[in-house]
């Protein structure tokens, strides 16, 4: 598997998906306002939390066991039967406590929560199977389908006046469409699982379930806590800031997704040297997009938020903090990916437990002390703690090189970008929600991206090599370091 090309394909696919989602979110923000978006964000966070209980790490376990190449269909059906059983238990729980669920979210949506939970679990099951069968490129192109289909249905239903209900139905539709295509691609032949298949799945899942919690805690814990402590309007603004951070996390996620099956395969072969090199490569480029994103968030974050509407500019108070936290999390994610790939979910479990505990405690304490800004600080703090712990634990088991020089060159290129962008922001004047102001913002961001890329190409031989080897056309070699 050409890992660089697979990562690049997934990155391009996710960029396309995010572009669709970005435009749709701007429309929803301007039509519905921050309050409805706040209800929407809390409802999605509830579904995410329930989804953790309905998955308990089985997605990662399915990917791991199927990627090893022995009896993949048996592992698929074992995982599917467990997930279905868990869904039934959770669905009964939501219906039994529907009054409490509706009161927390702020709207009568419990039946939609059940439907969304089923759709999300099906989507995660088939995505896990695609990655386990080394079909990461198929998994990648399903992302634009999911987000594009979701956006079209959401827009149609919002235009029909359904507002929050339409947003939630549309979101579920994206999951259903992507899962349906995955079924056709996989066409998993039924193979009756034995007790051994269940045991090996659960052996991995008993540790990896906390990794699932960790990933969702990073993106959802603050939303859940803010939903109980601050107004829905602030939650809506905060969710938009998080949406921008999610965009910048795309490339790091593409790397870890493409790396995992290869690390798992090399682990089964005992190739520790190859795994060390893959880990170094993952760390070298995990911050490729997030480093300039964090710098740019300080300089033009308010302008980008203004595109969603004037009231969303308030999110600049948390956006730079969330971007820095996302950068730390991107590196943490690569290390945890390696730990799981070398079949050490027990070690990842310890890191995840520390991360989750820090995240929840810090969020609650800091939100009480500082309001919604405290949630952003707590999220960044937990990422820093998790990163230090993961680095210390993995270095005791794998002798990989820390790519300090490459990361330093990325920061240098980002600072050159800032030097070019800052004067442009002064000339452009204050942020505004008008169309001309949005066009100016796009131009400034484009200039920054171009300066960063050119500067990094000039400074980094490693980056030039990666680009030359993985773009779909032949590029000439450039002399230099």
Protein Blocks (a to p, Z undefined) as FASTA:
>chain_A
ZZklmmmmmmmmmmmmmmmmmmmmmmmmmmnommlmmmmmmmmmmmmmmmmmmnnomlmm
mmmmmmnopakllmmmmmmmmmmmmmmmmmmmmmmmmmmmmmmnopafklmmmmmmmmmm
mmmmmmmmmmmnopmmmmmmmmmmmmmmmmmmmmmmmmnonmmmmmmmmmmmmmmmmmmm
mmmmnopacddddfklmmmmmmmmmmmmmmmmmmmmmmmmmmmmmmmmmcfklmmmmmmm
mmmmmmmmmmmmmmmmmmmmmmmmmmmnopaklmmmmmmmmmmmmmmmmmmmmmmmmmmm
mmmmmmnomklmmmmmmmmmmmmmmmmmmmmmmmmmmmmmnopaklmmmmmmmmmmmmmm
mmmmmmmmnommlmmmmmmmmmmmmmmmmmmmmmmmoccdddfklmmmmmmmmmmmmmmm
mmmmmmnopadfbfklmmmmmmmmmmmmmmmmmmmmmmmmklmmmmmmmmcbdcdddedZ
Z
